[in-house]
Amino acid sequence: GEEISAPFTSVDGNEYTFVIPAQEADAEIDYAIEAIDAAATANTALKGVYSYIAGTHFIYDNGVVDFYTVINEGTGVAEKIINPPGNQLNLAYALIRNYTDQSGQDNDDFEFHVWADNNGVPGEDIIDPFVVTPEASYENTSAMTRIDLRPYADELNNIQGNFYIGFLVNQQGEFGKVHCTLTDPGNFSNSYSWNGAEWAMLEGKDLHFR
């Protein structure tokens, strides 16, 4: 979309600070950092691209990648999103942190879901599930897979109460599995696994789903 420039607001030793102008909630902003010196023939360097999504993020992990877990074909995982009673929430994005590496830890596509709460575990689908390709690559082995849910605003605006985001590994893929990062030991008890028949809490582990 629109391209903007945000000059450095302060320079303190080797720390440079800049402020990206405020954006509307649900906007995805890609940015890079460019430095130009004062030489007669200016030297320049460009670093990036980075990305963030404006809005309120619901995070139930400490961000540390301790291990990864394997979600095999016929199983799945989910994260409970706690929406306080009376709070109106518009769900615009989901973030699923996947993992891959060159030792054979490759990923199939997965079937993404948003589930309503059913007595403390995922229940009925709020939207029709759809297939997502993990963003993890050999260059960025534990990338966040960004799932744009703005096309589903009719179903995902004004959500009341708790709900779940996550995925199932249903289709016949090349590898028969999907990898996700996790914090172990975890502190939030919001992560769940599906064994093909029932949901259970993923004891002592926090998935990086946001």
N, C-alpha and C positions, 0 to 999 in steps of 0.2 A: 504494500500500500504506500502510504505517504513516507517520504524520506525526510528526516529532521537531523539537525546538528546540535550537539550538546557540548559546549566548550568546558574544559576543566575549570572547576570552581575554586580549587586550592591545590597548591603544590607544597608538600612538606617532606623535604629530603627525597626519598625514593617513592613516596606515596602521592599519587595523583588522584584527585576526587572529582567526579562529575555527576550531574543529576540529569536523568532522563525525564523529560516533562511528563506530568501525570497523564495516564491513559485511562480510557473507560475500562471497567471490568469486562473481562473476556477477550481483550485485545492481546494478540501474540506479538511481541516485539523482538526483532532480531537486531543486534547491534555489534559494532566492531570498534576497536580503539585505534586511533591514528595519532602518531607522534611526529612532529616536524621540528627540526632544530633551527637555530638562527644563523647557520652558515650562509655565506654569500650564495653558494649553490646548495639549497636546502636538502638535507637528508630526511627521508621520510620512512616510516615503518607502519605497517597495518597489521593488527592482530585481531583475530575473531574468525568466524562469526559466533557470537553468543546469543542466547535466547532466553526470554522469560515471558510468563503469562500474567497479565495484570488481574487482580482480584484477590479474594480471600482463599488461601490455600488450607486445606484440612490435611494435616500431616501427623501420622501416628508411628513415627520411627525417628531415630536420632541421626539419620543420614549416613551412618557408617556402614560400609559394605564389609560384613564379616565373612559371609559365605554366600553360596547360591544354592537354590533348591531346584530340583528337576520335577516338572509337572508332566507326567506321562499321558499318552493317549488314553482317553476315557475318564480322565480325572480333571480337576480344576482347583482354582483358588479364588478367594474373595477377601475384600477388606470392608469392615463396617465403617460407615461414615456417620458420625454422631451429629445429628441436627437437633439442637435444643427445642423442646416443645414451644410452639408458637412462632418459631423462626421460619421466615420465608426464604427459601434458597433456590437460586437459579443455577443449575449445573451446566457449565459451558465446556469444561475439559476434564479428562481423566489422564493421569500419568501412571504408567506401569514401567518400573525399572527392570529391564531384561538384561541378560548376560550371554556373552558368547566368547569363544577364543579359538585359536587355531589347533587346539588339541582334540577337536572333535565335538566341542560343546556348541553345536549349531541349533538353530531354532526353526520350528515350523511356524506358520501363521497360527493365530488363535482366534477363538470366537468370543468377542467381547460382549459383556452383559452389564446392565444396571438392574439390580433386583430390589424389590420391596422387602421390608422386614417381615419375617414370619416367625414370631415368638423367639427372636434372638438369633436366627440364621437366615440366609438368603431364601426368598420365597418366589413370588411371581415376577416375571420380567416386566419392567416399566416401559422399555422400548424393545423393538425387535432386535435381537442380537445380530452382529455383523462381524465380518472377518477383518482382522488387523495384522499387519506385518510388523514384527518387532524392529526397532531402530538400532539395536545393538549391532556393532560391527567390529571387525578386527582392529580398526583405528580407534574406536570408542567402545570398549568391551562391555561397559555397564551403562549404556545410554538410557535415558528416560524415553519411553515410547509415548509420544503425544497423540492423544485421541480427541479429535475435535468433535464435540457434541452439540455445537451450536445449531446444526441442521435439525436437531431433535427438540428445539425449544418448546414446541407445543406440549410435549410430554414431560420435559425436564425443568420447566419454569414453575415456580411456586411449589416446590417439593416440601411436604410437611413430614416431620419425623425422620427416623433413621432409615438408611438405605445402604446398599452394598454395590461396589464396583468390582469387577474381576473378569475371569475368563474360564472357558472350558477348552480342552484340547480334544475336539471331536472328529475333525476331518482326517482322512488318510493322508498324512504328510510324508515327506521324504525321510524325516528323522524320527517321527513318532514322539516328540517331546518339545517342551518349551522351558527355558531357564529363567529364573527370577532371582534377584539379589535379596538378601535379608540381613537383619540385625539379629545376632544370637550371642547372648541372651537378650530377649526383648523385654519391654516394659509396659506395653499398652494392651495386650490381649484383644486386639481387634482383627486379627488375621485368621482366616478359616480355610479349610481344605475340603474338597469333594472327592470321595473315593469311588464314585460311580453309582453309589446308592444313597449316601447321606452326607450331611455336612458335620464337621467337627472343628473345634478350635485348634489352630496350629500352635500347640502349647510351647510357650517360652521363646517364640520367634515373632519378629515383626517384618512383614513384607513391606517393600518400598512402593506402595500404591498410594496415590494422592489424588 
